[in-house]
């Protein structure tokens, strides 16, 4: 596997991680932070796994496909949770998670 071959997935992973970090920060500023607890937890998990998946692809790891499958799964969970909230940061995060999940599924099918 070469980094260029999966550049769109790597970019989607980094973009998603950034969106999740921004969502986490914004959720912590919401009036009812406790209501956002699940969103925050999934944002953190998703951001971390997206960065791990990107690293596996950049290094050309033989395990990149398996990691990307896991990444797609957590992205789906994060997107579903963020989509429940009307705040723009949550909607933006959900969209980034969906894009990343799609790219990770494409990558892991190669």
Secondary structure as a PSIPRED ss2 file (coil, helix, strand):
# PSIPRED VFORMAT (PSIPRED V4.0)

   1 X C   1.000  0.000  0.000
   2 X C   1.000  0.000  0.000
   3 X C   1.000  0.000  0.000
   4 X H   0.000  1.000  0.000
   5 X H   0.000  1.000  0.000
   6 X H   0.000  1.000  0.000
   7 X H   0.000  1.000  0.000
   8 X H   0.000  1.000  0.000
   9 X H   0.000  1.000  0.000
  10 X H   0.000  1.000  0.000
  11 X H   0.000  1.000  0.000
  12 X H   0.000  1.000  0.000
  13 X H   0.000  1.000  0.000
  14 X H   0.000  1.000  0.000
  15 X H   0.000  1.000  0.000
  16 X H   0.000  1.000  0.000
  17 X H   0.000  1.000  0.000
  18 X H   0.000  1.000  0.000
  19 X H   0.000  1.000  0.000
  20 X H   0.000  1.000  0.000
  21 X H   0.000  1.000  0.000
  22 X H   0.000  1.000  0.000
  23 X H   0.000  1.000  0.000
  24 X H   0.000  1.000  0.000
  25 X H   0.000  1.000  0.000
  26 X H   0.000  1.000  0.000
  27 X H   0.000  1.000  0.000
  28 X C   1.000  0.000  0.000
  29 X C   1.000  0.000  0.000
  30 X C   1.000  0.000  0.000
  31 X C   1.000  0.000  0.000
  32 X C   1.000  0.000  0.000
  33 X H   0.000  1.000  0.000
  34 X H   0.000  1.000  0.000
  35 X H   0.000  1.000  0.000
  36 X H   0.000  1.000  0.000
  37 X H   0.000  1.000  0.000
  38 X H   0.000  1.000  0.000
  39 X H   0.000  1.000  0.000
  40 X H   0.000  1.000  0.000
  41 X H   0.000  1.000  0.000
  42 X H   0.000  1.000  0.000
  43 X H   0.000  1.000  0.000
  44 X H   0.000  1.000  0.000
  45 X H   0.000  1.000  0.000
  46 X H   0.000  1.000  0.000
  47 X H   0.000  1.000  0.000
  48 X H   0.000  1.000  0.000
  49 X H   0.000  1.000  0.000
  50 X H   0.000  1.000  0.000
  51 X H   0.000  1.000  0.000
  52 X H   0.000  1.000  0.000
  53 X H   0.000  1.000  0.000
  54 X H   0.000  1.000  0.000
  55 X H   0.000  1.000  0.000
  56 X H   0.000  1.000  0.000
  57 X H   0.000  1.000  0.000
  58 X H   0.000  1.000  0.000
  59 X H   0.000  1.000  0.000
  60 X C   1.000  0.000  0.000
  61 X C   1.000  0.000  0.000
  62 X C   1.000  0.000  0.000
  63 X C   1.000  0.000  0.000
  64 X H   0.000  1.000  0.000
  65 X H   0.000  1.000  0.000
  66 X H   0.000  1.000  0.000
  67 X H   0.000  1.000  0.000
  68 X H   0.000  1.000  0.000
  69 X H   0.000  1.000  0.000
  70 X H   0.000  1.000  0.000
  71 X H   0.000  1.000  0.000
  72 X H   0.000  1.000  0.000
  73 X H   0.000  1.000  0.000
  74 X H   0.000  1.000  0.000
  75 X H   0.000  1.000  0.000
  76 X H   0.000  1.000  0.000
  77 X H   0.000  1.000  0.000
  78 X H   0.000  1.000  0.000
  79 X H   0.000  1.000  0.000
  80 X H   0.000  1.000  0.000
  81 X H   0.000  1.000  0.000
  82 X H   0.000  1.000  0.000
  83 X H   0.000  1.000  0.000
  84 X C   1.000  0.000  0.000
  85 X C   1.000  0.000  0.000
  86 X C   1.000  0.000  0.000
  87 X C   1.000  0.000  0.000
  88 X H   0.000  1.000  0.000
  89 X H   0.000  1.000  0.000
  90 X H   0.000  1.000  0.000
  91 X H   0.000  1.000  0.000
  92 X H   0.000  1.000  0.000
  93 X H   0.000  1.000  0.000
  94 X H   0.000  1.000  0.000
  95 X H   0.000  1.000  0.000
  96 X H   0.000  1.000  0.000
  97 X H   0.000  1.000  0.000
  98 X H   0.000  1.000  0.000
  99 X H   0.000  1.000  0.000
 100 X H   0.000  1.000  0.000
 101 X H   0.000  1.000  0.000
 102 X H   0.000  1.000  0.000
 103 X H   0.000  1.000  0.000
 104 X H   0.000  1.000  0.000
 105 X H   0.000  1.000  0.000
 106 X H   0.000  1.000  0.000
 107 X H   0.000  1.000  0.000
 108 X H   0.000  1.000  0.000
 109 X C   1.000  0.000  0.000
 110 X C   1.000  0.000  0.000
